[in-house]
Amino acid sequence: MSAISIPADINRKHLETARRQIEQGDLEKAAQTLNKALRQMPNDARVFMLGALMAEKAGNFKKAEEAFERCNELAPAWAPGLLESALYRARRDQFIPAIELAEKVARIEPNNPRVLAGVVDIAHRAGNLSMAIKHLRRGLQLFPGDAMLRQYLANDLSSVGEHAEAGQIWDSLVQEHPDQSSLRYGRIKASVARGEPATVLADIELLQEKFPEDTTLAYYAELARGETPQHQPVELHRTMFDGMAQTFDTHLVRELGYQLPKRVADQLVQRHPNKDFNLLDLGCGTGLLGVCLAPMQGFLIGVDSSVKMIEQAAKHNVYDRFHTVGVLDALSHTPDQEYDVITCLDVLTYVGDLNDVVPNAARILKNDGEFIFSCETAPEEGPDLVLQSTQRYAHKRSHVEALCEKAGLTISTEELVLRQEGDYPVAGFVVTATKAVQA
């Protein structure tokens, strides 16, 4: 705190009042209070920090950045100012400067639990799990045995494939706190991630007695018994995509080479040069297809189970409306002959069985409308539906084509690499299924 050395803190009452006013949303009064504080101490870094938070709440992000920069200039080694600045950058998806500031403040105050929590939060927002793991390990050196830190560490270790250590942490946590359902749930998810769901069948059955309506537990129970669930619960992938939303585009497009939205957009524009058609984008995610199509003459409706994904898609100002619902519910609740085009890209891998999906899509298409969707490829000599070790479904191409034909759709299928997974290409196919013109 040497950077803020104030013999008589004449601003403290003003600053406390301003912070409370900002939290309550009374920004006009907060501005008046901060102006009083600024007149008393023109170079008080705390005033600029609170001014930045006030500007952010008002939506004036340029002013917020200027205030944070001034705060850091006045007190370059003041941890609270650096931490708030780093958290702000992370909230604005400015992850490179956020991480730099976070690491700096961690060096300045390595033993501060609030700094530790902020740094780990920034690492998670940025999708930088190696950074999160590093600081969680450091936290456990400061606070040995802390149950919350161990849970975060176990989750992150599972996410980077360090399943053995993650399993050991969950085992010890469950042993120490056998009545905490959340810990058993954590152990279940970790065991599923490492491909050993059968080892936690007892945990699953115990939790099912407490939570009989939990569809995710029912899904895990099927896995543990060696069965293939027909569908993945919406709650399961909603949580996953909520956590991925902020870094989804960068990860999927730049790191995994995902180009399907661009390919499909080009295909649609070729058929509809003036882009005057109504489109239902099922599993719209962060709006990659909409960005490739914009601007459109027709309506563009986005559907996704993840609120966080829709928040990212809405930033593009391309979609006319969003629905936060799963694919199956969206299809079953849509009226007949509503859309010219339905897209479902890299989504059915999380849905599973298509016996209801295809006929419902055919029902809500207009005459000559198109249902364009992608699947990961299951071997033709195997079952129609395969749940892979990635927990994504693969579909047998001949079965998918037969479903489309049964629903009265004329199909065109293209095999392609959907994206990279690690160093390996993910084989899949894209179906364009067209509804016949009916008299």
LUMTOR-546364 format. One record per residue (C-alpha): residue number from 1; residue in one letter; x negated, z negated, y negated. Coordinates in nm, 4 decimals, always signed. Example, Ala and Ser with C-alpha at 12.3 -4.5 7.8 and 13.67 -1.06 7.14 Angstrom:
BEGIN
   k r        x        z        y
   1 a  -1.2300  -0.7800  +0.4500
   2 s  -1.3670  -0.7140  +0.1060
# end
This chain:
BEGIN
   k r        x        z        y
   1 m  +0.0000  +0.0000  +0.0000
   2 s  -0.3016  +0.0162  -0.2280
   3 a  -0.1714  +0.3373  -0.3840
   4 i  +0.1300  +0.1432  -0.5160
   5 s  -0.0358  -0.1610  -0.6719
   6 i  +0.2107  -0.3178  -0.9162
   7 p  +0.1395  -0.6719  -1.0467
   8 a  +0.4940  -0.7212  -1.1686
   9 d  +0.7354  -0.4846  -0.9976
  10 i  +0.9665  -0.4207  -1.2895
  11 n  +1.1204  -0.1191  -1.1115
  12 r  +1.2174  -0.2851  -0.7860
  13 k  +1.5776  -0.3655  -0.8813
  14 h  +1.6336  -0.0142  -1.0181
  15 l  +1.4898  +0.1437  -0.7040
  16 e  +1.6994  -0.0679  -0.4714
  17 t  +2.0089  +0.0174  -0.6732
  18 a  +1.9255  +0.3890  -0.6756
  19 r  +1.8683  +0.3995  -0.2992
  20 r  +2.2030  +0.2332  -0.2389
  21 q  +2.3756  +0.4763  -0.4760
  22 i  +2.2158  +0.7744  -0.3001
  23 e  +2.3274  +0.6452  +0.0405
  24 q  +2.6811  +0.6053  -0.0933
  25 g  +2.6784  +0.9560  -0.2412
  26 d  +2.7091  +0.8388  -0.6003
  27 l  +2.4436  +1.0814  -0.7212
  28 e  +2.5362  +1.0772  -1.0891
  29 k  +2.4813  +0.7024  -1.1126
  30 a  +2.1685  +0.7308  -0.8978
  31 a  +2.0243  +0.9828  -1.1441
  32 q  +2.0953  +0.7476  -1.4329
  33 t  +1.9296  +0.4583  -1.2509
  34 l  +1.6210  +0.6633  -1.1643
  35 n  +1.5905  +0.7784  -1.5259
  36 k  +1.5786  +0.4147  -1.6327
  37 a  +1.3098  +0.3467  -1.3749
  38 l  +1.1123  +0.6513  -1.4874
  39 r  +1.1185  +0.5381  -1.8511
  40 q  +0.9800  +0.2012  -1.7476
  41 m  +0.7068  +0.3467  -1.5206
  42 p  +0.6567  +0.7243  -1.5698
  43 n  +0.4073  +0.7511  -1.2816
  44 d  +0.5887  +0.5458  -1.0192
  45 a  +0.5710  +0.7554  -0.7020
  46 r  +0.8713  +0.5739  -0.5593
  47 v  +1.0940  +0.7153  -0.8327
  48 f  +0.9970  +1.0695  -0.7356
  49 m  +1.0487  +0.9967  -0.3652
  50 l  +1.4023  +0.8731  -0.4294
  51 g  +1.4565  +1.1616  -0.6695
  52 a  +1.3649  +1.3988  -0.3895
  53 l  +1.6117  +1.2364  -0.1511
  54 m  +1.8799  +1.2533  -0.4203
  55 a  +1.8098  +1.6227  -0.4832
  56 e  +1.8258  +1.6945  -0.1100
  57 k  +2.1637  +1.5242  -0.0826
  58 a  +2.2839  +1.7339  -0.3755
  59 g  +2.1634  +2.0521  -0.2028
  60 n  +1.8957  +2.1218  -0.4638
  61 f  +1.6101  +2.1833  -0.2223
  62 k  +1.3740  +2.3350  -0.4792
  63 k  +1.4011  +2.0191  -0.6884
  64 a  +1.3553  +1.8050  -0.3782
  65 e  +1.0308  +1.9800  -0.2848
  66 e  +0.8978  +1.9481  -0.6398
  67 a  +0.9771  +1.5760  -0.6431
  68 f  +0.8105  +1.5171  -0.3068
  69 e  +0.5021  +1.7066  -0.4219
  70 r  +0.4847  +1.4918  -0.7348
  71 c  +0.5263  +1.1761  -0.5258
  72 n  +0.2392  +1.2760  -0.2976
  73 e  +0.0193  +1.3701  -0.5944
  74 l  +0.0703  +1.0285  -0.7543
  75 a  +0.0202  +0.8360  -0.4286
  76 p  -0.1642  +1.0551  -0.1756
  77 a  -0.2220  +0.7656  +0.0658
  78 w  +0.1187  +0.5968  +0.0327
  79 a  +0.2712  +0.6041  +0.3808
  80 p  +0.6426  +0.5776  +0.2876
  81 g  +0.6185  +0.8733  +0.0530
  82 l  +0.4275  +1.0823  +0.3033
  83 l  +0.6677  +0.9922  +0.5825
  84 e  +0.9793  +1.0770  +0.3812
  85 s  +0.8188  +1.4031  +0.2761
  86 a  +0.7347  +1.4872  +0.6387
  87 l  +1.0870  +1.4038  +0.7557
  88 y  +1.2313  +1.6199  +0.4780
  89 r  +1.0142  +1.9143  +0.5813
  90 a  +1.1272  +1.8710  +0.9413
  91 r  +1.4935  +1.8636  +0.8368
  92 r  +1.4314  +2.1914  +0.6545
  93 d  +1.2701  +2.3425  +0.9682
  94 q  +0.9313  +2.3560  +0.7909
  95 f  +0.7529  +2.2297  +1.0969
  96 i  +0.3893  +2.3153  +1.0202
  97 p  +0.3688  +2.1081  +0.6988
  98 a  +0.5921  +1.8427  +0.8572
  99 i  +0.3491  +1.7960  +1.1444
 100 e  +0.0457  +1.7914  +0.9137
 101 l  +0.2034  +1.5206  +0.6981
 102 a  +0.3186  +1.3252  +1.0033
 103 e  -0.0285  +1.3184  +1.1545
 104 k  -0.1725  +1.2131  +0.8191
 105 v  +0.0651  +0.9205  +0.7791
 106 a  +0.0022  +0.8153  +1.1409
 107 r  -0.3699  +0.7917  +1.0625
 108 i  -0.3023  +0.5884  +0.7465
 109 e  -0.0690  +0.3373  +0.9135
 110 p  -0.1258  +0.3617  +1.2905
 111 n  +0.0368  +0.0241  +1.3622
 112 n  +0.3559  +0.0739  +1.1610
 113 p  +0.6590  +0.1003  +1.3954
 114 r  +0.8671  +0.2878  +1.1352
 115 v  +0.5907  +0.5436  +1.0960
 116 l  +0.5672  +0.5753  +1.4744
 117 a  +0.9424  +0.6384  +1.5040
 118 g  +0.9328  +0.8965  +1.2250
 119 v  +0.6355  +1.0813  +1.3691
 120 v  +0.7936  +1.1000  +1.7155
 121 d  +1.1196  +1.2225  +1.5608
 122 i  +0.9332  +1.4978  +1.3766
 123 a  +0.7508  +1.6000  +1.6940
 124 h  +1.0826  +1.6274  +1.8792
 125 r  +1.2469  +1.8241  +1.5986
 126 a  +0.9533  +2.0645  +1.6036
 127 g  +0.9648  +2.0958  +1.9820
 128 n  +0.6034  +1.9747  +1.9936
 129 l  +0.6240  +1.7628  +2.3079
 130 s  +0.2478  +1.7214  +2.3456
 131 m  +0.2446  +1.5569  +2.0019
 132 a  +0.5423  +1.3389  +2.0921
 133 i  +0.3798  +1.2298  +2.4179
 134 k  +0.0544  +1.1462  +2.2394
 135 h  +0.2269  +0.9196  +1.9898
 136 l  +0.4571  +0.7643  +2.2494
 137 r  +0.1508  +0.6668  +2.4516
 138 r  -0.0017  +0.5227  +2.1367
 139 g  +0.3207  +0.3323  +2.0761
 140 l  +0.3064  +0.1796  +2.4212
 141 q  -0.0443  +0.0568  +2.3465
 142 l  +0.0985  -0.1185  +2.0405
 143 f  +0.4170  -0.2372  +2.2128
 144 p  +0.3401  -0.2588  +2.5867
 145 g  +0.6419  -0.2370  +2.8114
 146 d  +0.8844  -0.1265  +2.5370
 147 a  +1.1801  +0.0135  +2.7315
 148 m  +1.2934  +0.2661  +2.4693
 149 l  +0.9472  +0.4136  +2.4228
 150 r  +0.9123  +0.4457  +2.8005
 151 q  +1.2450  +0.6288  +2.8243
 152 y  +1.1414  +0.8771  +2.5571
 153 l  +0.8054  +0.9242  +2.7285
 154 a  +0.9650  +0.9805  +3.0704
 155 n  +1.2050  +1.2407  +2.9277
 156 d  +0.9231  +1.4278  +2.7543
 157 l  +0.6989  +1.4155  +3.0598
 158 s  +0.9773  +1.5708  +3.2682
 159 s  +1.0206  +1.8436  +3.0074
 160 v  +0.6533  +1.9438  +3.0330
 161 g  +0.6504  +1.9293  +3.4132
 162 e  +0.4724  +1.5949  +3.4557
 163 h  +0.7332  +1.4889  +3.7088
 164 a  +0.5296  +1.2375  +3.9078
 165 e  +0.4496  +1.0130  +3.6098
 166 a  +0.8021  +1.0519  +3.4727
 167 g  +0.9434  +0.9427  +3.8078
 168 q  +0.7195  +0.6376  +3.8174
 169 i  +0.8392  +0.5314  +3.4723
 170 w  +1.2065  +0.5722  +3.5642
 171 d  +1.1552  +0.3823  +3.8914
 172 s  +0.9996  +0.0897  +3.7084
 173 l  +1.2700  +0.0894  +3.4405
 174 v  +1.5500  +0.0873  +3.6990
 175 q  +1.3756  -0.1883  +3.8917
 176 e  +1.3476  -0.3999  +3.5771
 177 h  +1.7026  -0.3288  +3.4537
 178 p  +1.9132  -0.2404  +3.7620
 179 d  +2.2455  -0.2816  +3.5792
 180 q  +2.1708  -0.0312  +3.3003
 181 s  +2.3529  +0.2899  +3.3912
 182 s  +2.1581  +0.4962  +3.1366
 183 l  +1.8347  +0.4274  +3.3210
 184 r  +1.9765  +0.5386  +3.6548
 185 y  +2.1094  +0.8481  +3.4782
 186 g  +1.7592  +0.9145  +3.3479
 187 r  +1.6143  +0.8844  +3.6959
 188 i  +1.8788  +1.1215  +3.8320
 189 k  +1.8002  +1.3897  +3.5720
 190 a  +1.4263  +1.3544  +3.6323
 191 s  +1.4735  +1.3906  +4.0084
 192 v  +1.6897  +1.7001  +3.9604
 193 a  +1.4256  +1.8471  +3.7278
 194 r  +1.1563  +1.8096  +3.9914
 195 g  +1.3821  +1.9629  +4.2575
 196 e  +1.4540  +1.6462  +4.4555
 197 p  +1.8177  +1.5541  +4.3838
 198 a  +1.8720  +1.4181  +4.7353
 199 t  +1.6361  +1.1282  +4.6624
 200 v  +1.8800  +0.9844  +4.4057
 201 l  +2.2101  +1.0333  +4.5906
 202 a  +2.2521  +0.6533  +4.6026
 203 d  +2.2137  +0.6368  +4.2225
 204 i  +2.4669  +0.9176  +4.1777
 205 e  +2.7253  +0.7568  +4.4045
 206 l  +2.6788  +0.4201  +4.2355
 207 l  +2.7426  +0.5738  +3.8921
 208 q  +3.0364  +0.7767  +4.0209
 209 e  +3.2084  +0.4504  +4.1121
 210 k  +3.1728  +0.3417  +3.7473
 211 f  +3.2437  +0.6828  +3.5918
 212 p  +3.4704  +0.8776  +3.8324
 213 e  +3.5670  +1.1382  +3.5682
 214 d  +3.2066  +1.2334  +3.4839
 215 t  +3.1773  +1.6053  +3.5677
 216 t  +2.7995  +1.6017  +3.5353
 217 l  +2.7709  +1.3340  +3.8035
 218 a  +2.9965  +1.5427  +4.0288
 219 y  +2.7637  +1.8381  +3.9691
 220 y  +2.4579  +1.6284  +4.0557
 221 a  +2.6323  +1.4967  +4.3673
 222 e  +2.6826  +1.8505  +4.4949
 223 l  +2.3161  +1.9255  +4.4346
 224 a  +2.2107  +1.6068  +4.6142
 225 r  +2.4204  +1.7066  +4.9162
 226 g  +2.2539  +2.0482  +4.9282
 227 e  +2.5591  +2.2369  +4.7998
 228 t  +2.5777  +2.5041  +4.5267
 229 p  +2.8118  +2.3947  +4.2443
 230 q  +3.0356  +2.6799  +4.1334
 231 h  +2.9943  +2.5917  +3.7648
 232 q  +2.7575  +2.3922  +3.5482
 233 p  +2.9386  +2.1306  +3.3369
 234 v  +2.9613  +2.2201  +2.9695
 235 e  +2.8385  +1.8699  +2.8804
 236 l  +2.5137  +1.9327  +3.0643
 237 h  +2.4013  +2.2441  +2.8819
 238 r  +2.5582  +2.1324  +2.5524
 239 t  +2.3145  +1.8399  +2.5380
 240 m  +2.0235  +2.0656  +2.6287
 241 f  +2.1024  +2.3265  +2.3634
 242 d  +2.1758  +2.0672  +2.0963
 243 g  +1.8187  +1.9492  +2.1468
 244 m  +1.6757  +2.3016  +2.1358
 245 a  +1.8731  +2.4365  +1.8412
 246 q  +1.6168  +2.3983  +1.5645
 247 t  +1.3342  +2.5730  +1.7508
 248 f  +1.5456  +2.8011  +1.9707
 249 d  +1.4827  +3.1311  +1.7907
 250 t  +1.1076  +3.0850  +1.7722
 251 h  +1.0820  +2.9771  +2.1338
 252 l  +1.3096  +3.2414  +2.2811
 253 v  +1.2074  +3.5453  +2.0777
 254 r  +0.8412  +3.4869  +1.9991
 255 e  +0.7302  +3.2877  +2.3000
 256 l  +0.9557  +3.4240  +2.5767
 257 g  +0.9874  +3.7812  +2.4477
 258 y  +1.3675  +3.7804  +2.4424
 259 q  +1.4948  +4.1096  +2.2980
 260 l  +1.8407  +4.1448  +2.4496
 261 p  +2.0435  +4.0874  +2.1279
 262 k  +1.8546  +4.3683  +1.9537
 263 r  +1.9082  +4.6044  +2.2490
 264 v  +2.2804  +4.5309  +2.2660
 265 a  +2.3213  +4.5566  +1.8881
 266 d  +2.1585  +4.9011  +1.8942
 267 q  +2.3910  +5.0036  +2.1774
 268 l  +2.6982  +4.8880  +1.9842
 269 v  +2.5932  +5.0605  +1.6621
 270 q  +2.5358  +5.3823  +1.8523
 271 r  +2.8956  +5.3731  +1.9752
 272 h  +3.0408  +5.2303  +1.6512
 273 p  +2.8226  +5.3672  +1.3680
 274 n  +3.0384  +5.2141  +1.0948
 275 k  +3.0483  +4.8785  +1.2825
 276 d  +3.4249  +4.8611  +1.2403
 277 f  +3.5149  +4.6621  +1.5530
 278 n  +3.6127  +4.3049  +1.6383
 279 l  +3.3590  +4.1209  +1.8511
 280 l  +3.3761  +3.7941  +2.0451
 281 d  +3.0219  +3.6633  +2.0939
 282 l  +3.0454  +3.4168  +2.3828
 283 g  +2.7551  +3.1733  +2.3848
 284 c  +2.6473  +3.2960  +2.0419
 285 g  +2.3718  +3.0331  +2.0174
 286 t  +2.1868  +3.0570  +1.6882
 287 g  +2.3477  +3.3917  +1.6054
 288 l  +2.0739  +3.6330  +1.7124
 289 l  +2.3230  +3.9100  +1.7949
 290 g  +2.5070  +3.8630  +1.4667
 291 v  +2.1851  +3.8907  +1.2698
 292 c  +2.1055  +4.2191  +1.4451
 293 l  +2.4521  +4.3593  +1.3702
 294 a  +2.5007  +4.2403  +1.0119
 295 p  +2.6766  +4.3452  +0.8027
 296 m  +2.9919  +4.4331  +0.9992
 297 q  +3.3234  +4.5861  +0.8995
 298 g  +3.5178  +4.4124  +1.1762
 299 f  +3.5470  +4.0458  +1.2623
 300 l  +3.2603  +3.8630  +1.4337
 301 i  +3.3670  +3.5451  +1.6145
 302 g  +3.1070  +3.3101  +1.7608
 303 v  +3.1712  +3.0737  +2.0515
 304 d  +2.9294  +2.8069  +2.1674
 305 s  +2.9570  +2.4616  +2.3242
 306 s  +2.6674  +2.3327  +2.1115
 307 v  +2.7500  +2.2174  +1.7603
 308 k  +2.3818  +2.2242  +1.6698
 309 m  +2.3517  +2.5879  +1.7776
 310 i  +2.6548  +2.6834  +1.5707
 311 e  +2.5076  +2.5019  +1.2699
 312 q  +2.2016  +2.7246  +1.2970
 313 a  +2.4139  +3.0394  +1.3440
 314 a  +2.6251  +2.9528  +1.0392
 315 k  +2.3155  +2.9596  +0.8180
 316 h  +2.3023  +3.3389  +0.8571
 317 n  +2.6443  +3.3809  +0.6868
 318 v  +2.7289  +3.6612  +0.9288
 319 y  +3.0022  +3.5208  +1.1533
 320 d  +3.3613  +3.5038  +1.0294
 321 r  +3.4556  +3.2061  +1.2439
 322 f  +3.3198  +2.9761  +1.5141
 323 h  +3.4751  +2.7905  +1.8060
 324 t  +3.2953  +2.4964  +1.9662
 325 v  +3.4088  +2.5380  +2.3246
 326 g  +3.2745  +2.6464  +2.6634
 327 v  +3.2891  +3.0060  +2.7849
 328 l  +3.5577  +2.9450  +3.0495
 329 d  +3.7922  +2.7697  +2.8062
 330 a  +3.7322  +3.0314  +2.5374
 331 l  +3.8296  +3.3115  +2.7740
 332 s  +4.1327  +3.1388  +2.9242
 333 h  +4.2783  +3.0466  +2.5827
 334 t  +4.2380  +3.3861  +2.4136
 335 p  +4.5462  +3.6147  +2.3897
 336 d  +4.5643  +3.9531  +2.5643
 337 q  +4.4021  +4.2616  +2.4097
 338 e  +4.2407  +4.0716  +2.1235
 339 y  +3.8898  +4.2193  +2.0971
 340 d  +3.7150  +4.5563  +2.0972
 341 v  +3.3930  +4.4043  +2.2307
 342 i  +3.3018  +4.0850  +2.4162
 343 t  +2.9360  +3.9917  +2.4581
 344 c  +2.7916  +3.7209  +2.6786
 345 l  +2.4124  +3.7409  +2.6649
 346 d  +2.1922  +3.5007  +2.8617
 347 v  +2.4930  +3.2722  +2.9025
 348 l  +2.6385  +3.3286  +3.2499
 349 t  +2.3194  +3.1816  +3.3927
 350 y  +2.4633  +2.8469  +3.2789
 351 v  +2.8231  +2.9193  +3.3766
 352 g  +2.7966  +3.0154  +3.7419
 353 d  +3.0851  +3.1682  +3.9349
 354 l  +3.2356  +3.4778  +3.7658
 355 n  +3.5642  +3.5056  +3.9549
 356 d  +3.7584  +3.3847  +3.6503
 357 v  +3.5223  +3.5182  +3.3843
 358 v  +3.5483  +3.8908  +3.4568
 359 p  +3.9291  +3.9283  +3.4900
 360 n  +3.9867  +3.7124  +3.1816
 361 a  +3.7435  +3.9218  +2.9813
 362 a  +3.9251  +4.2357  +3.0987
 363 r  +4.2577  +4.0827  +2.9970
 364 i  +4.1574  +4.0073  +2.6374
 365 l  +3.9821  +4.3403  +2.5779
 366 k  +4.1660  +4.6150  +2.3953
 367 n  +4.1979  +4.9542  +2.5620
 368 d  +3.8559  +5.1207  +2.5800
 369 g  +3.6947  +4.7887  +2.4887
 370 e  +3.3621  +4.6749  +2.6312
 371 f  +3.2464  +4.3567  +2.8014
 372 i  +2.8654  +4.3448  +2.7774
 373 f  +2.6898  +4.0661  +2.9640
 374 s  +2.3632  +3.9795  +3.1339
 375 c  +2.2760  +3.8053  +3.4594
 376 e  +1.9590  +3.6985  +3.6331
 377 t  +1.9175  +3.8845  +3.9610
 378 a  +1.9849  +3.7200  +4.2969
 379 p  +1.8551  +3.8920  +4.6153
 380 e  +2.1039  +4.1348  +4.7659
 381 e  +2.0494  +3.9923  +5.1147
 382 g  +2.1535  +3.6432  +5.0049
 383 p  +2.4662  +3.4710  +4.8714
 384 d  +2.6619  +3.6045  +4.5745
 385 l  +2.5651  +3.3055  +4.3586
 386 v  +2.2297  +3.1227  +4.3624
 387 l  +2.1379  +2.8100  +4.1683
 388 q  +1.7652  +2.8413  +4.1035
 389 s  +1.5046  +2.5680  +4.0616
 390 t  +1.5309  +2.6284  +3.6850
 391 q  +1.8928  +2.5065  +3.7097
 392 r  +2.0055  +2.8535  +3.5996
 393 y  +2.2348  +3.0668  +3.8130
 394 a  +2.1379  +3.4069  +3.9476
 395 h  +2.4033  +3.6612  +4.0478
 396 k  +2.3971  +3.9323  +4.3110
 397 r  +2.4369  +4.2640  +4.1348
 398 s  +2.6648  +4.4248  +4.3953
 399 h  +2.9031  +4.1268  +4.3776
 400 v  +2.9202  +4.1407  +3.9971
 401 e  +2.9900  +4.5138  +4.0050
 402 a  +3.2638  +4.4613  +4.2652
 403 l  +3.4295  +4.1971  +4.0439
 404 c  +3.4292  +4.4372  +3.7504
 405 e  +3.5776  +4.7217  +3.9534
 406 k  +3.8479  +4.4895  +4.0895
 407 a  +3.9383  +4.3957  +3.7303
 408 g  +3.9826  +4.7636  +3.6407
 409 l  +3.6580  +4.7970  +3.4465
 410 t  +3.4298  +5.1000  +3.4569
 411 i  +3.0716  +4.9785  +3.4754
 412 s  +2.7245  +5.0845  +3.3731
 413 t  +2.4378  +4.8595  +3.4857
 414 e  +2.0779  +4.8473  +3.3659
 415 e  +1.8045  +4.6465  +3.5349
 416 l  +1.5448  +4.4962  +3.3021
 417 v  +1.3166  +4.2014  +3.2336
 418 l  +1.5269  +3.9534  +3.0379
 419 r  +1.2379  +3.7370  +2.9126
 420 q  +0.9195  +3.5670  +3.0270
 421 e  +0.9261  +3.2317  +3.2049
 422 g  +0.5750  +3.0893  +3.1903
 423 d  +0.3586  +3.3835  +3.2921
 424 y  +0.6290  +3.5490  +3.4998
 425 p  +0.8986  +3.8025  +3.4038
 426 v  +1.2598  +3.7035  +3.4663
 427 a  +1.4352  +3.9904  +3.6427
 428 g  +1.7930  +4.0594  +3.5464
 429 f  +2.0529  +4.3190  +3.4682
 430 v  +2.2885  +4.4022  +3.1841
 431 v  +2.6405  +4.5228  +3.2563
 432 t  +2.8532  +4.7282  +3.0195
 433 a  +3.2049  +4.7092  +3.1591
 434 t  +3.4626  +4.9298  +2.9841
 435 k  +3.8376  +4.8800  +3.0020
 436 a  +4.0305  +5.1938  +3.0827
 437 v  +4.2705  +5.3351  +2.8277
 438 q  +4.6225  +5.2486  +2.9395
 439 a  +4.9253  +5.4559  +2.8518
# end
